């Protein structure tokens, strides 16, 4: 099952035997920018968070530890030009840092905040955390308190990003792969091996083609009878090891997660933004999307429309784009019938020609 097929047939996939007042509405966008809205049971949500916290517990993390979070949430108005560029979430023990204000001119304020709050754990998108790491190294500084661990998700962790962060933060950097659909989960252990969480879902690795050593991640959800996804193609890819490394942890091991590689969008102010799929999170009438940046002051959204897409969808798209990109760039929308894929069938979400 592909995401477009699930989008088209969501009403018949939805299990009428589970009463709606017992369900939670969930949604995802993925790297293609195509939104998927579905229902899940409370138990399914709990089990997903349980497997995520099991992975965190492997690295000594507990729910009462403060975390410096660098993700895609809009926690500060975009027009704000002076710190604080963060907010404190006391119940969840989080310092939520805005990814939309991080630039060479504001980096000092971010580093001062990290020293002030000294979170023992950093988590977020590798594109943002590696930027923080680069600013730290450029200034010849180290944090007053070395984090216990840095954990990453939502994007593919590139080797150069991992190396940069470990050098700057002086601690291990571990990655995790999962999604709201809960059809596959892969967690990195303390020894640095990527383990399939075999008790969470049924995960298959199917070769992209006969010549390739890249495999598609296809999963079956075990925990959500309200919206059963069977042999669901996540659109993401992995490489598998030639032999299983020696490790005390059980389960199959993945050599590397090969999906979700995204470029940055560079704003005129020098701010570099990654992981902009949040723009499309609720735009379910967008089948696919791609962000192109031919030069620093121009952003082009290439959109493949679904049936029912109308002027209101375009208005919401432009509103969400302006909220994150500001008014300093010219934003255009181009409608196309298809988007060009890579050799492995992946769609680059951001195509930038800006150095």
FIKOL-650416 format. One record per residue (C-alpha): x, y, z. Coordinates in steps of 0.5 Angstrom, whole numbers, plus 2048, in hexadecimal, padded with zeros to 3 digits. Layout:
N
XYZ...
***
This chain:
355
8008008008038077FE80180D8027FD8107FC7F98097FC7F880A8037F68118027F18107FD7ED80A8017EE80C8087E680C8097E68048077ED80380B7EA8068117E78018167DF8028177E07FD81D7E48028217DF8078247E280E8227E18118297E680D82B7EB80F8267F18148257F281881E7F981881C7FC81A81680381A81280681D80C80C81A80B81281C80680E81D80080982280380381E8027FF81E8087FB81880B7F68188117F48128147F180F81B7F480B8207F28088277F580B82D7F980482E7FC8058287FF80C82A80180983080580482D80880882880B80D82E80D80783281180482D81480B82C81680C83381980583381E80782E81F80D83282080983982580583582980C83682880D83D82281283B81C81384081681783F81881C84581E81E84181E82583E81F82583682182A83281D82982C81E82C82581982A82081482D81B80F83082080D83781F80E83982681084182580D84682081184681A81184D81A81584D82181C85082081E84F82781F84A82C81C84682F81B84182981983B82E81383983281383583980F82F83980F82E84080A82784080E82483B81582783E81782A83781A83083581783182E81C83582981983882381C83581D81A83B81981E84081C82583D81C82A84181883184381982F84A81C82A84682182F84082383284382982B84482C82A83D82B83083B82E82F83F83482983C83582C83583583183783A82B83A83E82783483E82C82F83E82782983B82A82383C82782083682782382F82282082A81F82382382082381C82882281A82782881582682C81B82B82982083082981B83083081A83083182183682D82183983181C83883881F83B83582684183382284283981E84283D82584783882884283782D84083183183983083583A83183D83782B83E83882583983282283783181A83982F81983282C81C82B82681882882481A82181D81881D81981A81781F81B81382481681082A81781583081881083781681283A81D81283582081683681A81B83D81C81B83C82381C83782282283C81D82584282282583E82882783982582D83E82082F83981A83083681582C83181682682C81182582681182082080E82081B80C81A81380C81A80D80F81880681181A80380B81680780681B80980181681080181781580381C81C80381C82080582382880682482B80282A83180582E83680182A83380582482F7FF82082980181D8247FB81F81D7FA81C8187FA8228157F38208107F382680C7FA82380B7F881C80C7F38168127F78128147F480B81A7F78078187F680081E7F77FA81D7FE7F681F7FA7F08247F47EE82A7F87EE8297FD7F482B7FB7FB8268007FE8207FD80181980080281680080980F7FD80880B7FC80F8057F98128027FC8188007F781E7FD7FC8237F880081F7F27FC81D7EE80381C7F28048167F67FE8147FC7FF80F7FE7F980C8057F880880580080880B80380480E80880881180B80281880B80681E80780582380380982A80080782B7F980A8327F680D8357F080A8357ED8118327EE8178377F281C8387EF8238337F282882F7F082E8297F382B8247EF8278217F08218237F181A8287F78198287FC81382F7FF81182C80680F82580A80E82680C80782081180781D81880982481B80682282280582582980382482F80782083580582583C80682184280782484980582684A80D82A84480D82683F81182683880E81F83480F81F82D80E81982880F81382D80C80E82780B80A82A81180882F80C80482A80980282680F7FA82780F7FA8288077F78228057F58247FE7FC8247FC7FE81E7F98068207F980A8267FA8118287F981482F7FB8198317F681E8377F782183A7F18248407F48248437FB81E8477FB8198427F781683C7F98128387F580D8337F780B82D7F280582A7F48018247F17FA8257F37F58207F57EE8207F37EA8257F77F082A7F87EE8317F77EF8397F87EE8388007F48328007F98377FC7F783D8017F98388077FF83680480183D8037FF83F80A80383980D80983B80880984280A80984081181083C81181384080B81184780C81084D80781784E8058168488008128487FA80E8427FA80B83E7F48068387F38078347ED80282E7EB8058287E88028217E680881E7E980F81F7ED81681C7EA8188167EF81F8147F082280D7EE82080A7F481980D7F381A8127F98178197F881B81F7FA8178237FE81C8297FE82082B7F78248317F88298347F482B8397F98328387FC
***
